[in-house]
Amino acid sequence: MKLPLPLLRGRRAAARTVSRTALRTAATACLATCLATAVAGCSVLGSGDGGADAKGGGGPSFTVAAAGDVLIHPPLTDQARKDAKATGGKAGTLDFAPLMAGVKPVISKADLAICHMEPVVAKKGGPYEGFPNFQVPPEITTTLKDIGYDTCSTASNHSIDHGEAGVRRTLDALDAAGLKHTGSARSEAEWEKPLIMDVKGVKVAQISFAFGFVRNEVPADKPWLANKTSFKAIKEAEQRARKAGADVVILSIHWGREYQSAPSTSQLELARRIAKKTGINLVIGHHAHVVQPMEKIGNTWIAYGLGNQMARHEVPNGQSEEGAIGWFTFTKRGGEWDVQAQYLPTFVDVPPEPEDPEQPDKLPTGAVTDYRLVNVARALKNGKPESGTPDEGKKYTEVQLARYRLAFDRTQGTMLNRGAVKDGLTPLEEPPN
């Protein structure tokens, strides 16, 4: 997507200090709980295996990982082509696995992992397009499955960039990769059937909506092609899921203002209506392309915006390379679902523009040479890429590490700026001081 040049705003050191102190206090309490219940198998990234209900009796428990927008711009397709060639792939093949390998250790550990597939999928071999009429390689769906995603929301402002044919290609590609999906549909019958998944014996439904569409409107005779946001439609979708047996309902929603880290008034108002007038258990927001806060309203966690999981905007502005993985632990206590929320900052390394356009591979000395998705806390802790990734053995430069520290601090400050620390919001992993 085209990007204006919003100002890059840092966080004051004093605010960071206060936030970290509060987070360490919460993390210490969490660790004490884990140690006390070690026999139940508690761990930071572990999947709940039942656990004890604090109000008496056994309570089912499971974890959910959800991440920001997957938006494959042309430079990322070029990177996938480059990576395929580096590993001996045939000419013209694409390999997105090296691009996204940095988050596989986290995503693959969740009991349910949810992605947001924003663009339309093209036919294999293309043509591929970027903004404003996205068509992306189907190979990205296979990579999403391989790194551990189970399901993707597909309602976005680009859902119908290529009409009904584009919706069909996208959903066909997700089916072929083994990924569940919701938010767009190929028929009225498919739209009417709620997506309900068995997650460790719990029936979890996912619903997906978008505020509107960039290129086209949904045809009047095929309103089921993509879900358009209204409170009434969201509530009715939740009710259909409950009627079909869902124990938990998760809403993925494409909303808000692009490149704004503060939720809009309409986001805040709709979040409150959802939390107070529906039984939806978790709201996962997309579209802003920068990280927005999390907030607990009543018993419902709202992740207003998880930024970008993978994107390369025309003019990267620093914040558009940042994202977050939301990590949610559901435990049933006293007949109600209690949700613990955590977050993990991520960052997309973006190579600089070549100094000489005629020599695209010639970059300044010490510059990042490849697009890579980075687990920021782990990068700061280890000083190098994850073992098992294509870049294993390399070391991050001091410039990279400084950039990751900024990403962590800014994401942390943003996540907490609506008071979520009082409700126990903590980072999933802490970097060293």
C-alpha positions as CSV (number, residue, x, y, z in Angstrom):
1,M,0.0,0.0,0.0
2,K,1.1,3.6,-0.6
3,L,2.4,5.2,2.5
4,P,2.5,8.8,3.6
5,L,5.4,9.8,5.7
6,P,4.1,10.0,9.3
7,L,6.6,11.2,11.9
8,L,8.5,8.5,13.7
9,R,7.7,9.0,17.4
10,G,9.8,7.4,20.1
11,R,8.9,6.7,23.7
12,R,10.3,8.6,26.6
13,A,12.9,6.7,28.7
14,A,11.0,7.4,31.9
15,A,7.9,5.8,30.5
16,R,9.9,2.8,29.4
17,T,11.3,2.4,32.9
18,V,7.9,2.5,34.5
19,S,6.5,0.1,32.0
20,R,9.3,-2.4,32.4
21,T,9.1,-2.3,36.2
22,A,5.4,-3.0,36.1
23,L,5.9,-5.8,33.5
24,R,8.7,-7.4,35.6
25,T,6.4,-7.4,38.6
26,A,3.7,-9.1,36.6
27,A,6.1,-11.5,35.0
28,T,7.5,-12.4,38.4
29,A,4.0,-13.2,39.6
30,C,3.4,-15.3,36.5
31,L,6.7,-17.2,37.0
32,A,5.7,-17.9,40.6
33,T,2.4,-19.3,39.4
34,C,4.2,-21.4,36.8
35,L,6.6,-22.8,39.4
36,A,3.8,-23.6,41.8
37,T,1.9,-25.5,39.2
38,A,4.9,-27.0,37.4
39,V,3.3,-30.5,37.8
40,A,0.6,-29.3,35.4
41,G,3.2,-28.5,32.7
42,C,3.0,-24.7,32.8
43,S,5.6,-22.9,30.7
44,V,5.8,-19.6,28.8
45,L,5.2,-21.1,25.4
46,G,3.7,-24.4,26.6
47,S,0.2,-25.5,25.6
48,G,-2.2,-25.8,28.5
49,D,-3.2,-29.4,29.1
50,G,-6.2,-28.9,31.3
51,G,-4.9,-27.4,34.4
52,A,-6.8,-26.8,37.7
53,D,-9.8,-24.5,37.9
54,A,-9.1,-21.8,40.5
55,K,-12.7,-21.9,41.5
56,G,-12.8,-25.6,41.8
57,G,-12.8,-28.5,39.4
58,G,-10.8,-29.1,36.2
59,G,-10.8,-26.4,33.5
60,P,-9.8,-26.9,29.9
61,S,-7.0,-24.7,28.6
62,F,-5.5,-23.8,25.3
63,T,-3.3,-21.2,23.7
64,V,-3.9,-18.9,20.7
65,A,-1.2,-17.1,18.6
66,A,-2.4,-14.3,16.3
67,A,-0.2,-12.0,14.1
68,G,-0.5,-9.0,11.9
69,D,-1.2,-8.5,8.2
70,V,0.4,-10.7,5.6
71,L,0.7,-8.4,2.6
72,I,3.2,-9.7,-0.1
73,H,4.5,-6.7,-2.0
74,P,6.6,-7.3,-5.2
75,P,10.0,-7.0,-3.4
76,L,9.0,-9.9,-1.1
77,T,8.3,-12.0,-4.1
78,D,11.7,-11.1,-5.5
79,Q,13.2,-12.2,-2.2
80,A,11.4,-15.5,-2.4
81,R,12.8,-16.0,-5.9
82,K,16.3,-15.2,-4.6
83,D,16.0,-17.6,-1.7
84,A,14.7,-20.4,-3.9
85,K,17.7,-20.0,-6.2
86,A,20.1,-20.0,-3.2
87,T,18.8,-23.4,-2.1
88,G,19.0,-24.9,-5.6
89,G,15.5,-24.4,-6.6
90,K,14.5,-24.5,-10.3
91,A,14.3,-21.3,-12.2
92,G,11.1,-19.4,-11.5
93,T,10.4,-21.2,-8.3
94,L,9.6,-19.2,-5.1
95,D,10.5,-20.0,-1.5
96,F,9.0,-17.8,1.2
97,A,10.2,-20.1,4.1
98,P,13.5,-18.2,4.7
99,L,11.6,-14.9,4.8
100,M,9.3,-16.0,7.7
101,A,11.4,-18.6,9.5
102,G,12.1,-16.4,12.4
103,V,8.7,-16.8,14.0
104,K,8.2,-20.5,13.4
105,P,9.4,-21.5,16.9
106,V,6.6,-19.4,18.4
107,I,3.8,-19.9,15.9
108,S,4.3,-23.7,15.8
109,K,3.9,-24.0,19.6
110,A,0.4,-22.5,19.8
111,D,-2.6,-24.8,20.0
112,L,-4.3,-22.5,17.5
113,A,-2.4,-20.1,15.3
114,I,-4.3,-17.4,13.3
115,C,-3.0,-15.4,10.4
116,H,-4.5,-12.5,8.5
117,M,-4.3,-13.1,4.7
118,E,-5.0,-9.6,3.4
119,P,-4.4,-9.8,-0.4
120,V,-5.9,-11.9,-3.2
121,V,-3.9,-15.0,-4.4
122,A,-2.9,-15.1,-8.1
123,K,-2.6,-18.1,-10.3
124,K,0.7,-19.9,-9.9
125,G,3.2,-18.2,-12.1
126,G,1.3,-14.9,-12.0
127,P,0.9,-12.2,-13.1
128,Y,1.6,-10.8,-9.6
129,E,0.6,-7.3,-8.6
130,G,1.1,-5.0,-5.6
131,F,-0.9,-1.9,-4.5
132,P,-3.6,-1.1,-5.3
133,N,-4.8,-4.3,-6.9
134,F,-3.0,-7.1,-5.1
135,Q,-2.4,-10.6,-6.6
136,V,0.2,-12.6,-4.7
137,P,1.9,-15.9,-5.3
138,P,0.0,-19.0,-3.9
139,E,3.3,-20.3,-2.5
140,I,2.9,-18.0,0.5
141,T,0.0,-20.1,1.7
142,T,2.2,-23.2,1.9
143,T,4.7,-21.3,3.9
144,L,2.1,-20.0,6.3
145,K,1.0,-23.6,6.9
146,D,4.5,-24.8,7.3
147,I,5.4,-22.3,10.0
148,G,2.5,-23.4,12.0
149,Y,-0.6,-21.4,11.1
150,D,-4.0,-23.3,11.3
151,T,-6.4,-20.7,10.0
152,C,-6.5,-17.3,8.3
153,S,-9.0,-14.4,8.3
154,T,-9.6,-13.3,4.7
155,A,-12.0,-10.3,5.1
156,S,-9.9,-7.2,4.2
157,N,-10.2,-4.0,2.1
158,H,-8.5,-6.0,-0.6
159,S,-10.7,-9.2,-0.5
160,I,-12.4,-8.4,-3.7
161,D,-9.7,-6.7,-5.7
162,H,-10.2,-9.2,-8.4
163,G,-13.9,-9.9,-7.9
164,E,-15.4,-13.4,-7.4
165,A,-12.6,-15.1,-9.3
166,G,-10.0,-13.6,-6.9
167,V,-12.0,-14.8,-3.9
168,R,-12.1,-18.3,-5.3
169,R,-8.4,-18.4,-6.1
170,T,-7.5,-17.2,-2.6
171,L,-9.7,-19.8,-0.8
172,D,-8.7,-22.6,-3.2
173,A,-5.1,-21.9,-2.4
174,L,-5.7,-21.9,1.3
175,D,-7.6,-25.2,1.0
176,A,-4.7,-26.7,-1.0
177,A,-2.3,-25.6,1.7
178,G,-4.4,-27.1,4.5
179,L,-5.4,-23.8,6.1
180,K,-8.8,-23.1,7.4
181,H,-10.3,-19.7,6.5
182,T,-13.2,-17.3,7.2
183,G,-14.3,-13.8,6.1
184,S,-14.9,-14.5,2.4
185,A,-16.8,-17.3,0.7
186,R,-17.3,-19.0,-2.7
187,S,-21.0,-19.6,-2.1
188,E,-23.9,-18.7,0.1
189,A,-23.8,-22.3,1.6
190,E,-20.1,-21.8,2.5
191,W,-20.8,-18.4,4.1
192,E,-23.7,-19.8,6.2
193,K,-21.5,-22.6,7.7
194,P,-19.5,-21.2,10.7
195,L,-15.8,-22.0,11.0
196,I,-15.5,-24.1,14.1
197,M,-12.3,-25.9,15.0
198,D,-11.6,-28.5,17.7
199,V,-8.8,-27.1,19.8
200,K,-7.9,-29.6,22.5
201,G,-11.5,-30.6,22.9
202,V,-12.8,-27.0,22.9
203,K,-15.0,-25.9,20.0
204,V,-13.4,-22.6,18.9
205,A,-15.1,-20.4,16.2
206,Q,-13.4,-17.7,14.1
207,I,-15.4,-15.0,12.4
208,S,-13.9,-12.2,10.2
209,F,-15.1,-8.8,8.9
210,A,-13.7,-5.7,7.1
211,F,-14.9,-2.1,7.2
212,G,-15.0,-1.8,3.3
213,F,-13.2,-2.5,0.1
214,V,-10.7,-0.6,-2.0
215,R,-11.5,-1.5,-5.6
216,N,-15.0,-2.9,-5.7
217,E,-18.2,-3.2,-3.7
218,V,-19.7,-6.6,-2.9
219,P,-22.2,-7.5,-5.6
220,A,-25.8,-7.1,-4.4
221,D,-26.7,-10.6,-5.6
222,K,-23.6,-12.2,-3.9
223,P,-23.3,-10.5,-0.5
224,W,-21.5,-13.6,0.9
225,L,-18.3,-12.9,-1.2
226,A,-16.8,-10.9,1.7
227,N,-18.0,-9.9,5.1
228,K,-18.6,-6.2,5.6
229,T,-18.5,-4.8,9.1
230,S,-21.6,-3.8,11.0
231,F,-22.4,-4.5,14.6
232,K,-25.5,-6.3,13.6
233,A,-23.6,-8.6,11.2
234,I,-20.9,-9.4,13.7
235,K,-23.5,-10.2,16.4
236,E,-25.4,-12.5,14.0
237,A,-22.2,-14.3,13.0
238,E,-21.4,-15.0,16.6
239,Q,-24.9,-16.2,17.3
240,R,-24.7,-18.6,14.3
241,A,-21.4,-19.9,15.7
242,R,-22.9,-20.4,19.1
243,K,-25.9,-22.2,17.7
244,A,-23.5,-24.5,15.8
245,G,-21.9,-25.5,19.1
246,A,-19.0,-23.0,19.6
247,D,-17.6,-22.7,23.1
248,V,-15.3,-19.8,22.2
249,V,-15.7,-17.1,19.5
250,I,-12.7,-15.1,18.1
251,L,-13.3,-12.1,15.9
252,S,-10.7,-11.0,13.3
253,I,-11.5,-7.5,12.2
254,H,-10.0,-5.2,9.5
255,W,-10.6,-1.6,10.9
256,G,-9.1,1.7,11.9
257,R,-6.9,4.2,10.3
258,E,-3.7,3.3,8.4
259,Y,-0.4,4.2,9.9
260,Q,-2.0,5.5,13.2
261,S,-0.8,3.8,16.4
262,A,-3.8,5.2,18.4
263,P,-7.2,3.4,17.8
264,S,-9.7,5.6,16.1
265,T,-12.9,6.7,17.8
266,S,-14.9,4.3,15.7
267,Q,-12.6,1.4,16.7
268,L,-13.0,2.3,20.4
269,E,-16.8,2.6,20.1
270,L,-17.3,-0.6,18.2
271,A,-14.9,-2.5,20.6
272,R,-17.0,-1.4,23.6
273,R,-20.3,-2.5,21.9
274,I,-18.7,-5.9,21.1
275,A,-17.4,-6.4,24.6
276,K,-20.6,-5.4,26.3
277,K,-23.3,-6.6,24.0
278,T,-21.9,-9.9,22.5
279,G,-20.3,-13.0,23.9
280,I,-17.2,-12.7,21.7
281,N,-14.2,-13.8,23.7
282,L,-11.3,-12.1,21.8
283,V,-11.0,-9.4,19.2
284,I,-7.9,-9.4,16.9
285,G,-7.5,-6.2,14.8
286,H,-5.8,-5.5,11.5
287,H,-5.3,-2.9,8.8
288,A,-3.3,0.0,10.4
289,H,0.0,-1.5,9.3
290,V,1.5,-0.3,12.6
291,V,1.1,-1.7,16.1
292,Q,-1.9,-0.5,18.1
293,P,-2.6,-1.1,21.8
294,M,-4.3,-4.0,23.6
295,E,-7.0,-3.3,26.1
296,K,-9.3,-5.4,28.3
297,I,-12.9,-4.3,28.4
298,G,-14.9,-6.4,30.9
299,N,-13.7,-9.9,30.2
300,T,-12.8,-9.3,26.6
301,W,-9.3,-8.6,25.3
302,I,-9.2,-6.2,22.3
303,A,-6.0,-6.3,20.2
304,Y,-6.7,-3.1,18.2
305,G,-4.0,-3.7,15.7
306,L,-1.1,-6.2,15.4
307,G,0.8,-4.2,12.7
308,N,2.4,-6.1,9.9
309,Q,3.5,-9.7,10.1
310,M,5.1,-9.4,6.6
311,A,4.9,-6.5,4.3
312,R,7.2,-4.1,2.3
313,H,5.4,-0.8,1.7
314,E,6.5,1.6,-1.0
315,V,8.1,3.9,1.6
316,P,9.0,2.0,4.8
317,N,8.6,4.4,7.7
318,G,10.1,2.4,10.6
319,Q,6.8,1.6,12.3
320,S,5.5,-0.3,9.2
321,E,8.2,-2.8,9.7
322,E,7.1,-3.5,13.2
323,G,4.5,-6.0,14.3
324,A,3.4,-8.1,17.2
325,I,2.3,-11.7,17.8
326,G,-0.5,-11.7,20.3
327,W,-0.4,-14.8,22.6
328,F,-3.6,-15.6,24.5
329,T,-4.0,-18.4,27.1
330,F,-7.6,-19.5,27.5
331,T,-8.6,-21.3,30.8
332,K,-12.1,-22.1,31.9
333,R,-12.7,-21.1,35.5
334,G,-16.0,-21.4,37.2
335,G,-17.8,-21.9,33.9
336,E,-16.3,-18.8,32.3
337,W,-13.3,-18.3,30.0
338,D,-10.4,-16.5,31.6
339,V,-7.9,-15.1,29.1
340,Q,-4.3,-14.1,29.8
341,A,-2.8,-11.8,27.1
342,Q,0.8,-11.5,26.1
343,Y,2.6,-10.0,23.1
344,L,5.8,-10.7,21.2
345,P,7.3,-7.8,19.1
346,T,8.5,-8.7,15.6
347,F,10.4,-6.7,12.9
348,V,11.0,-7.1,9.2
349,D,14.5,-6.4,8.1
350,V,14.4,-4.3,4.9
351,P,17.5,-3.9,2.7
352,P,18.2,-0.3,1.6
353,E,17.7,0.9,-1.9
354,P,20.8,0.3,-4.1
355,E,23.0,3.3,-4.6
356,D,23.3,2.5,-8.3
357,P,20.0,1.2,-9.8
358,E,22.0,-0.5,-12.5
359,Q,23.6,-2.7,-9.8
360,P,20.7,-3.8,-7.6
361,D,22.8,-6.3,-5.7
362,K,25.5,-3.7,-4.7
363,L,24.5,-2.4,-1.3
364,P,26.4,-0.2,1.2
365,T,28.9,-2.1,3.4
366,G,27.3,-3.7,6.4
367,A,23.8,-3.2,5.1
368,V,21.0,-5.7,5.5
369,T,20.9,-7.7,2.3
370,D,17.8,-9.9,2.7
371,Y,14.2,-9.4,3.9
372,R,13.7,-11.4,7.1
373,L,11.1,-11.6,9.8
374,V,12.7,-11.3,13.2
375,N,11.6,-12.3,16.7
376,V,12.9,-9.2,18.3
377,A,13.3,-10.5,21.9
378,R,15.1,-13.6,20.8
379,A,17.4,-11.6,18.5
380,L,18.4,-9.2,21.3
381,K,19.0,-12.2,23.6
382,N,21.1,-14.3,21.2
383,G,22.6,-11.6,19.0
384,K,22.1,-13.9,16.0
385,P,19.4,-15.6,13.9
386,E,17.5,-18.6,15.3
387,S,19.2,-22.0,14.9
388,G,17.7,-23.9,12.1
389,T,16.9,-20.8,10.0
390,P,18.7,-20.1,6.7
391,D,20.8,-17.4,8.2
392,E,22.1,-19.5,11.1
393,G,25.7,-18.8,11.9
394,K,25.5,-15.1,11.0
395,K,25.6,-12.4,13.7
396,Y,23.5,-9.3,13.9
397,T,25.3,-6.0,13.6
398,E,25.2,-3.4,16.3
399,V,23.0,-1.3,14.0
400,Q,20.5,-4.1,13.7
401,L,20.4,-4.8,17.4
402,A,19.8,-1.1,18.1
403,R,16.9,-1.1,15.7
404,Y,15.5,-4.2,17.3
405,R,15.7,-2.6,20.7
406,L,13.8,0.4,19.4
407,A,11.1,-1.9,17.9
408,F,10.7,-3.7,21.3
409,D,10.5,-0.5,23.3
410,R,8.1,1.2,20.9
411,T,5.8,-1.9,20.6
412,Q,5.8,-2.3,24.4
413,G,4.9,1.4,24.9
414,T,2.2,1.2,22.4
415,M,0.7,-2.0,23.7
416,L,0.5,-0.6,27.2
417,N,-0.8,2.9,26.5
418,R,-4.4,2.1,27.3
419,G,-3.6,0.7,30.7
420,A,-3.4,-3.0,29.9
421,V,-0.6,-3.5,32.4
422,K,-3.2,-3.4,35.2
423,D,-4.9,-6.4,33.5
424,G,-1.7,-8.4,33.4
425,L,-0.5,-7.8,29.8
426,T,3.2,-8.8,29.6
427,P,5.7,-9.6,26.9
428,L,5.9,-13.3,25.9
429,E,9.7,-13.1,26.0
430,E,11.9,-10.4,27.6
431,P,15.1,-9.2,26.0
432,P,18.2,-8.7,28.2
433,N,18.6,-5.2,29.8
